[in-house]
């Protein structure tokens, strides 16, 4: 049986976006008026792009937000699997 890759959400609703940033929903709504705009996917439903939230965090911290693996061994394993595949193919 084939397994599907997990879905990575690209947008978050207000509660999830606020939690992602570590702030309250009301603080998020205040930011949405000036610095962190949301957009509507349906009438009355606003969402925030995860990439916009990451950019905002980068601006606030002065550091880039990177997608580092949660476990450093994951990268080592992926590199090793790539080497093995390359050796087997040629």
N, C-alpha and C positions, 0 to 999 in steps of 0.2 A: 504494500500500500504506500502510495506516495504522500508525503506530508507537505503541507503548504507553508510557505514562509510567513512569519507573523506580519500582520499589517501594522505599519508605522503611521500613526495619525499625523496629518499635516496641519490640521486646524484643531483648536480647542475652544470650547464654550467658556463663558465668563468664569464659572466656578473652577474649572480645570486650569484655565489660563492664570487665574489669581494664585492658585495653589502652586503652579509651576514656577511663578515668580516669587512665591513666598510672601504675598501681600493679601489684603482683604479684597473682596469683590468690589466694595465701594471705592477703594484706592485704585483698582484696575479701571473702573468706570471713569474716575477722574483723569487718569492717564489717557484714556481713550479720547477724551475731549481735546487733548493737546499734543501728546507725544507718541501715543501708541494706538493708532486708529484701527478700528475693527471694520469688518464688512458683513453684509447680510447675505446669507445663503438662501433664506426664505423670509417671508414677511415676519418681522419681529424677532428673528433669530440671528444674533450677531456672533461672529466667531473671530478668533485671532489666529494668524499664521504662526506656527511654532518657529519658523525662521525669523519672523519679526520679533518674537519674544526673545530669541537668542541674540539677535542684533541689539535689542534694547539692553539686555544684560551685559553684552560686550561694551556698549557705550558707557554704561554706568560703572563698570569695573575697570575699564581701560585695558582689558585683556580679551583676547579672542576666545570664543567658545568653540571648542573642538569636539569632535565625535570620537573620543578615545574609547577603546574597549573597556568595559566595566572590569574585566579580569585580564591582566597583562598576559596570562598564559594563553588566552584566546588568540592573540596575535602570533605568538610563537607557534601554536598549533597550526594556524592558517598558513604561515610561512612554510612550515615543514610539509604540510599536505601539498602545497604548490610545488615544492622541490621534488617530492615523490612523483607527482603527476608529470612533471617535466622530464624526470628520469625515465619514466615508463613510456612516454610518447616518443622519445628520441634520444 
